[in-house]
Amino acid sequence: MQIVVLTKYHTNMQFIDFKKEHFTRNEETGGYFIEIPKDEVDFGDITVKEKKEDGTYAGAHCELIDETTRITIKMETPVDIRVSF
């Protein structure tokens, strides 16, 4: 018996790429963060992926804080990321 898993493909997904240089260092914690205004990401679901050496993207290790007017992405070490929404 073969099991087929169907996934929903979102043709309207958009993304913004950020370089590690876009992150700001938090002097108190030693970590890094980037803030994105909510109106830039359409108030929808957000995923963050890290750019790998081969140019592909995989899930990023980050903390995502969803506030009323902005999304904050926190990381221990900044990397190039893709934010999909």
C-alpha positions in Angstrom: 0.0 0.0 0.0 1.4 3.4 -1.0 0.5 6.5 1.1 0.3 9.8 -0.7 0.4 13.0 1.3 -1.1 16.0 -0.4 0.2 19.5 0.6 -1.5 22.8 -0.1 0.7 25.0 -2.3 0.3 28.7 -1.7 0.8 30.5 -5.0 0.3 33.8 -3.4 3.1 33.4 -0.8 5.6 36.3 -0.9 8.9 36.7 0.8 11.5 39.2 1.8 15.2 38.3 2.0 17.4 39.8 4.7 21.2 39.7 4.9 22.9 39.0 8.2 24.0 42.7 8.1 20.4 43.8 8.5 20.3 42.4 12.1 20.9 44.7 15.1 22.9 43.5 18.1 21.2 43.6 21.5 24.0 44.8 23.8 22.2 43.5 26.9 21.6 39.9 25.7 24.4 39.6 23.1 21.8 38.3 20.6 20.6 39.8 17.4 17.2 41.0 16.1 15.4 42.5 13.2 12.0 44.2 13.3 9.6 44.2 10.4 6.5 46.4 10.3 3.3 44.3 10.2 2.0 46.1 7.2 5.0 44.8 5.2 4.0 41.2 5.8 0.3 41.4 5.4 -0.7 40.3 8.9 -0.6 36.6 7.9 1.3 33.5 8.8 5.1 34.0 8.8 7.9 31.5 8.3 11.6 32.2 8.7 14.2 30.1 6.8 18.0 30.3 6.9 20.0 30.5 3.6 22.4 27.5 3.4 25.8 27.5 1.7 24.3 25.7 -1.3 21.7 28.5 -1.8 18.8 26.5 -0.5 16.6 27.5 2.5 15.8 25.5 5.6 14.1 26.2 8.9 15.9 28.8 10.9 16.6 28.6 14.7 15.0 31.9 15.8 12.5 33.4 18.2 9.6 35.0 16.4 7.7 37.7 18.4 4.3 38.7 16.9 3.3 42.2 18.2 0.5 44.5 17.2 2.5 46.6 14.8 5.6 44.6 14.1 7.3 41.2 13.9 10.6 40.8 15.7 12.9 38.0 14.8 15.6 37.2 17.4 18.7 35.0 16.7 21.8 34.1 18.7 23.9 34.6 15.6 22.8 36.6 12.5 22.5 34.7 9.2 20.9 35.5 5.8 17.2 34.7 6.1 14.0 34.5 4.0 10.8 35.6 5.7 7.8 34.2 3.9 4.3 35.5 4.4 
